[in-house]
Amino acid sequence: MDIEKEYKKVNSKDALRKTDYCPCCNHSQLSIFYEVYQVPVHSCLMLDSQEEALSFPCEDVILAFCNHCGFITNLVFEPRWSAYAENYEDQQSFSPTFNKFALKIAENLISRYQLHNKDIVEIGCSKGDFLILLCELGNNRGIGIDPSVLPGRIESEAAARVEFISEYYSLEHSRYKKDLLCCRHTLEHIHPAYQFLSTVRKSIEKLDTPVFFEIPDTIRVLKAAAFEDIYYEHCSYFTPGSLASLFRSCEFSIEDIYLDYNDQYLLIEAASADYESTIRHPLEENIEQLTHYVKEFQVLIEKKLNWWRKNLQLWYENGDKVIIWGSGSKCVAFMTTLHVSDQIEYVVDINPHRHGKFIPGVGKEIKSPEFLRKSKPDRIIIMNAIYREEIQDIACKLGIASEMIALGDEHEYL
C-alpha cells in the first residue's frame, strides 16, 4: 500500500474553527475540536509479523461537528483505506459479558417484532454471531452481508438457515426478503452516512419494515474524553440527536432510541416510511447542548492524556511491568495517541484468533491470558471497564494478583 502522502496540518489552538461540509446534511461550516496524527488506518487487521505491524499505513484524525445536525466526522478520512477482509478480527463473542448483552438485545427484538420463522438481514454481520443467535432463538432464516465474514466460523444448528455474503451492502441486496434489517457497529465505519442509509431505505420495499442499528454513543465519548474510542476506522460519530436526524431525513419513522451496555452503545429502532417525520425523541440533544459537551471535552482531554503519560512514565521508571488487557481498537487508540509503546510490556486478549498476531502501528504481539502465569505483571490496564469483573475472575483463576486499573478510573484523580 502507498503510505506516502502530503499531510495538511492544522493548528488546534484556534478552538472550534470552521471548515468543509457535513456528509449527513450537506451543511457548510463544521467546527474542528480534536486532532490526533499518524494513527493506523485499521485497528483490527491481524498482522503476522512485528515488521508488518510497525510499517502499517497511518493517517490523521481531525474531528469536527456540524453546527446544523450535530454529526461529527473525521475531516481528513480517506475512503480508500476502508478495506475490510477476512483478517479483520473484531469478534467479541468470546466474552461472557458481551454475550449476555447480545442475548438480551436479541430476545428483545424477537419479542417486539414477533420474529419467529421470519427472514432477517444483517448488514455488517462480522463473523455472524448475532445473526445466528437471532436465527437460533426464533427459528429464523438469515442473510449476513459483510466483506470480512468467515462462513463456518460459528457452529450452530441454525447455520444451515443462514447465508453469508462477502460483499458490501448495495441495492443489489434488495432482492432478499427481510422481516427485520439489523446493522450493529457498522454505520460508524461509513463516511457517506447519508448515502449509505438512503441505500438501505431504498432497498426496503415493504413499508413499516423494522430496522435496528447499534453504534457507539458519542455523547459518552465527549463527556468522558474517551480518546480510546476515537480511531481511524470510526470516521462517523453519532449522538442521539444526529442519529435521529439522519434516520428522519432518509424516511424512517423512529420507534425508539436508547442507551445500553453501561451507556456505551446507542441503539435505534425504526421503521421504513414514505415521509420525513418531524417528531423528536426525548433522548435527542440540541446543538447548544452538543456544543457544551464539545467544549468540556476539549478541557478534559488534555488533563486525561497528561495523567496517563505521567503515570505510565512513572511506572516505567520504577521498573513496573505493565500490560494491557484488550487488543482491539481501544488498545490501538490508547497506545498510538499516547505514544507509549515502550511503557507497555505486552497485550493480552481472550480472542484465540488474535493470539500470536501483531497490533497495527504498535508492533506488540498479542498473548493469551495464560501468558500471565509466566509474566506476572505488576499492573494490568483494562481497556473497557465493563469487563473488569470478568477479567478479575480470569486473573484470579490464573493465580494473578496484579493491580488493575481501567480506563475511566483516572477521573477520580483529575
GIJO-V621780 format. One record per residue. N is the residue number from 1. RES is the residue in three letters. PSI is psi in whole degrees, 0 to 359 (none if undefined). D_LAST is the distance of its C-alpha to the last C-alpha in whole Angstrom. Layout:
BEGIN
n & res & psi & d_last
N & RES & PSI & D_LAST
N & RES & PSI & D_LAST
END
This chain:
BEGIN
n & res & psi & d_last
1 & MET & 143 & 41
2 & ASP & 112 & 41
3 & ILE & 5 & 38
4 & GLU & 126 & 39
5 & LYS & 164 & 38
6 & GLU & 133 & 37
7 & TYR & 125 & 33
8 & LYS & 105 & 33
9 & LYS & 142 & 30
10 & VAL & 152 & 28
11 & ASN & 110 & 26
12 & SER & 357 & 22
13 & LYS & 334 & 22
14 & ASP & 97 & 24
15 & ALA & 140 & 22
16 & LEU & 47 & 24
17 & ARG & 159 & 27
18 & LYS & 136 & 30
19 & THR & 166 & 32
20 & ASP & 202 & 34
21 & TYR & 164 & 35
22 & CYS & 128 & 34
23 & PRO & 346 & 35
24 & CYS & 316 & 35
25 & CYS & 359 & 37
26 & ASN & 16 & 38
27 & HIS & 140 & 37
28 & SER & 165 & 36
29 & GLN & 85 & 33
30 & LEU & 149 & 30
31 & SER & 116 & 27
32 & ILE & 136 & 25
33 & PHE & 352 & 21
34 & TYR & 139 & 20
35 & GLU & 138 & 22
36 & VAL & 135 & 22
37 & TYR & 150 & 25
38 & GLN & 66 & 27
39 & VAL & 151 & 26
40 & PRO & 141 & 29
41 & VAL & 347 & 31
42 & HIS & 142 & 31
43 & SER & 337 & 28
44 & CYS & 13 & 31
45 & LEU & 131 & 34
46 & MET & 119 & 35
47 & LEU & 145 & 36
48 & ASP & 346 & 39
49 & SER & 157 & 38
50 & GLN & 323 & 35
51 & GLU & 315 & 37
52 & GLU & 321 & 37
53 & ALA & 318 & 34
54 & LEU & 336 & 33
55 & SER & 13 & 35
56 & PHE & 142 & 34
57 & PRO & 139 & 34
58 & CYS & 150 & 31
59 & GLU & 185 & 30
60 & ASP & 158 & 27
61 & VAL & 120 & 25
62 & ILE & 103 & 25
63 & LEU & 138 & 24
64 & ALA & 150 & 25
65 & PHE & 151 & 26
66 & CYS & 126 & 29
67 & ASN & 357 & 30
68 & HIS & 307 & 33
69 & CYS & 350 & 32
70 & GLY & 359 & 28
71 & PHE & 141 & 29
72 & ILE & 134 & 26
73 & THR & 160 & 28
74 & ASN & 110 & 28
75 & LEU & 333 & 30
76 & VAL & 22 & 31
77 & PHE & 136 & 32
78 & GLU & 109 & 35
79 & PRO & 339 & 37
80 & ARG & 341 & 39
81 & TRP & 355 & 36
82 & SER & 69 & 36
83 & ALA & 93 & 39
84 & TYR & 133 & 38
85 & ALA & 184 & 40
86 & GLU & 334 & 41
87 & ASN & 12 & 39
88 & TYR & 110 & 36
89 & GLU & 95 & 34
90 & ASP & 17 & 32
91 & GLN & 129 & 33
92 & GLN & 2 & 31
93 & SER & 8 & 34
94 & PHE & 356 & 34
95 & SER & 122 & 31
96 & PRO & 326 & 32
97 & THR & 313 & 29
98 & PHE & 321 & 29
99 & ASN & 323 & 33
100 & LYS & 319 & 33
101 & PHE & 313 & 31
102 & ALA & 320 & 34
103 & LEU & 317 & 36
104 & LYS & 315 & 35
105 & ILE & 316 & 35
106 & ALA & 315 & 38
107 & GLU & 320 & 40
108 & ASN & 317 & 39
109 & LEU & 317 & 40
110 & ILE & 319 & 43
111 & SER & 315 & 44
112 & ARG & 321 & 43
113 & TYR & 13 & 45
114 & GLN & 55 & 48
115 & LEU & 81 & 47
116 & HIS & 124 & 50
117 & ASN & 41 & 53
118 & LYS & 176 & 51
119 & ASP & 127 & 50
120 & ILE & 133 & 46
121 & VAL & 130 & 45
122 & GLU & 125 & 42
123 & ILE & 129 & 40
124 & GLY & 53 & 38
125 & CYS & 357 & 39
126 & SER & 234 & 38
127 & LYS & 0 & 39
128 & GLY & 6 & 41
129 & ASP & 308 & 39
130 & PHE & 320 & 38
131 & LEU & 316 & 42
132 & ILE & 323 & 44
133 & LEU & 314 & 42
134 & LEU & 322 & 43
135 & CYS & 327 & 46
136 & GLU & 311 & 46
137 & LEU & 327 & 45
138 & GLY & 10 & 48
139 & ASN & 43 & 51
140 & ASN & 172 & 50
141 & ARG & 145 & 50
142 & GLY & 150 & 48
143 & ILE & 118 & 47
144 & GLY & 125 & 44
145 & ILE & 115 & 44
146 & ASP & 129 & 41
147 & PRO & 345 & 42
148 & SER & 7 & 40
149 & VAL & 147 & 42
150 & LEU & 91 & 44
151 & PRO & 135 & 47
152 & GLY & 350 & 47
153 & ARG & 319 & 44
154 & ILE & 123 & 44
155 & GLU & 126 & 46
156 & SER & 151 & 47
157 & GLU & 338 & 51
158 & ALA & 350 & 49
159 & ALA & 328 & 49
160 & ALA & 342 & 53
161 & ARG & 7 & 52
162 & VAL & 132 & 49
163 & GLU & 130 & 50
164 & PHE & 138 & 47
165 & ILE & 118 & 48
166 & SER & 73 & 46
167 & GLU & 168 & 46
168 & TYR & 149 & 43
169 & TYR & 139 & 44
170 & SER & 178 & 47
171 & LEU & 341 & 49
172 & GLU & 337 & 52
173 & HIS & 7 & 50
174 & SER & 335 & 51
175 & ARG & 344 & 54
176 & TYR & 129 & 52
177 & LYS & 142 & 52
178 & LYS & 118 & 49
179 & ASP & 347 & 49
180 & LEU & 136 & 45
181 & LEU & 123 & 43
182 & CYS & 156 & 39
183 & CYS & 110 & 37
184 & ARG & 126 & 34
185 & HIS & 48 & 31
186 & THR & 320 & 33
187 & LEU & 326 & 33
188 & GLU & 346 & 30
189 & HIS & 357 & 32
190 & ILE & 121 & 34
191 & HIS & 310 & 34
192 & PRO & 70 & 37
193 & ALA & 318 & 36
194 & TYR & 316 & 38
195 & GLN & 317 & 41
196 & PHE & 311 & 40
197 & LEU & 329 & 40
198 & SER & 321 & 43
199 & THR & 318 & 45
200 & VAL & 313 & 44
201 & ARG & 317 & 45
202 & LYS & 335 & 48
203 & SER & 354 & 49
204 & ILE & 113 & 49
205 & GLU & 325 & 52
206 & LYS & 123 & 52
207 & LEU & 150 & 51
208 & ASP & 9 & 48
209 & THR & 125 & 47
210 & PRO & 143 & 44
211 & VAL & 148 & 41
212 & PHE & 122 & 37
213 & PHE & 146 & 34
214 & GLU & 129 & 31
215 & ILE & 168 & 28
216 & PRO & 148 & 24
217 & ASP & 120 & 23
218 & THR & 337 & 21
219 & ILE & 317 & 20
220 & ARG & 318 & 17
221 & VAL & 317 & 17
222 & LEU & 313 & 16
223 & LYS & 323 & 14
224 & ALA & 358 & 12
225 & ALA & 48 & 12
226 & ALA & 75 & 14
227 & PHE & 337 & 15
228 & GLU & 346 & 17
229 & ASP & 16 & 19
230 & ILE & 109 & 21
231 & TYR & 173 & 24
232 & TYR & 318 & 27
233 & GLU & 327 & 29
234 & HIS & 89 & 27
235 & CYS & 347 & 29
236 & SER & 127 & 29
237 & TYR & 121 & 26
238 & PHE & 142 & 27
239 & THR & 169 & 25
240 & PRO & 320 & 28
241 & GLY & 313 & 29
242 & SER & 328 & 30
243 & LEU & 314 & 31
244 & ALA & 320 & 33
245 & SER & 317 & 35
246 & LEU & 314 & 36
247 & PHE & 320 & 38
248 & ARG & 319 & 39
249 & SER & 339 & 40
250 & CYS & 18 & 42
251 & GLU & 53 & 44
252 & PHE & 139 & 42
253 & SER & 131 & 42
254 & ILE & 122 & 39
255 & GLU & 319 & 39
256 & ASP & 149 & 35
257 & ILE & 131 & 32
258 & TYR & 168 & 29
259 & LEU & 151 & 26
260 & ASP & 179 & 26
261 & TYR & 57 & 25
262 & ASN & 37 & 22
263 & ASP & 20 & 22
264 & GLN & 331 & 21
265 & TYR & 142 & 25
266 & LEU & 126 & 27
267 & LEU & 141 & 30
268 & ILE & 134 & 33
269 & GLU & 130 & 37
270 & ALA & 175 & 40
271 & ALA & 146 & 43
272 & SER & 137 & 46
273 & ALA & 178 & 47
274 & ASP & 29 & 50
275 & TYR & 166 & 48
276 & GLU & 110 & 44
277 & SER & 154 & 43
278 & THR & 5 & 41
279 & ILE & 127 & 39
280 & ARG & 146 & 36
281 & HIS & 146 & 34
282 & PRO & 333 & 31
283 & LEU & 344 & 28
284 & GLU & 132 & 29
285 & GLU & 162 & 26
286 & ASN & 174 & 28
287 & ILE & 326 & 27
288 & GLU & 318 & 26
289 & GLN & 316 & 23
290 & LEU & 317 & 22
291 & THR & 321 & 22
292 & HIS & 315 & 19
293 & TYR & 320 & 17
294 & VAL & 316 & 18
295 & LYS & 323 & 17
296 & GLU & 320 & 14
297 & PHE & 315 & 13
298 & GLN & 328 & 14
299 & VAL & 313 & 11
300 & LEU & 326 & 9
301 & ILE & 320 & 11
302 & GLU & 319 & 10
303 & LYS & 317 & 7
304 & LYS & 314 & 7
305 & LEU & 318 & 11
306 & ASN & 323 & 10
307 & TRP & 314 & 8
308 & TRP & 317 & 11
309 & ARG & 315 & 13
310 & LYS & 312 & 12
311 & ASN & 323 & 12
312 & LEU & 321 & 15
313 & GLN & 321 & 17
314 & LEU & 313 & 17
315 & TRP & 321 & 18
316 & TYR & 314 & 21
317 & GLU & 332 & 22
318 & ASN & 356 & 22
319 & GLY & 14 & 24
320 & ASP & 140 & 22
321 & LYS & 113 & 24
322 & VAL & 131 & 21
323 & ILE & 161 & 23
324 & ILE & 137 & 22
325 & TRP & 116 & 23
326 & GLY & 109 & 24
327 & SER & 10 & 26
328 & GLY & 207 & 26
329 & SER & 323 & 24
330 & LYS & 319 & 21
331 & CYS & 314 & 21
332 & VAL & 315 & 23
333 & ALA & 318 & 21
334 & PHE & 310 & 18
335 & MET & 323 & 20
336 & THR & 332 & 22
337 & THR & 319 & 19
338 & LEU & 343 & 17
339 & HIS & 57 & 21
340 & VAL & 32 & 20
341 & SER & 322 & 23
342 & ASP & 332 & 24
343 & GLN & 354 & 21
344 & ILE & 126 & 22
345 & GLU & 308 & 26
346 & TYR & 179 & 27
347 & VAL & 137 & 26
348 & VAL & 147 & 27
349 & ASP & 148 & 29
350 & ILE & 347 & 31
351 & ASN & 112 & 33
352 & PRO & 338 & 36
353 & HIS & 354 & 37
354 & ARG & 340 & 34
355 & HIS & 133 & 35
356 & GLY & 356 & 36
357 & LYS & 170 & 35
358 & PHE & 144 & 33
359 & ILE & 126 & 30
360 & PRO & 134 & 30
361 & GLY & 349 & 29
362 & VAL & 316 & 27
363 & GLY & 1 & 31
364 & LYS & 139 & 29
365 & GLU & 141 & 32
366 & ILE & 127 & 31
367 & LYS & 161 & 32
368 & SER & 160 & 33
369 & PRO & 331 & 31
370 & GLU & 335 & 34
371 & PHE & 340 & 33
372 & LEU & 327 & 30
373 & ARG & 321 & 33
374 & LYS & 319 & 34
375 & SER & 320 & 31
376 & LYS & 70 & 29
377 & PRO & 156 & 25
378 & ASP & 328 & 23
379 & ARG & 137 & 20
380 & ILE & 124 & 20
381 & ILE & 119 & 18
382 & ILE & 124 & 18
383 & MET & 337 & 18
384 & ASN & 116 & 19
385 & ALA & 340 & 18
386 & ILE & 341 & 21
387 & TYR & 7 & 23
388 & ARG & 308 & 21
389 & GLU & 319 & 24
390 & GLU & 316 & 27
391 & ILE & 318 & 25
392 & GLN & 322 & 25
393 & ASP & 316 & 29
394 & ILE & 316 & 30
395 & ALA & 321 & 28
396 & CYS & 317 & 30
397 & LYS & 334 & 33
398 & LEU & 358 & 33
399 & GLY & 27 & 32
400 & ILE & 129 & 29
401 & ALA & 35 & 26
402 & SER & 151 & 23
403 & GLU & 137 & 20
404 & MET & 135 & 18
405 & ILE & 131 & 15
406 & ALA & 151 & 15
407 & LEU & 131 & 13
408 & GLY & 332 & 11
409 & ASP & 334 & 10
410 & GLU & 344 & 7
411 & HIS & 331 & 5
412 & GLU & 348 & 6
413 & TYR & 351 & 4
414 & LEU & none & 0
END
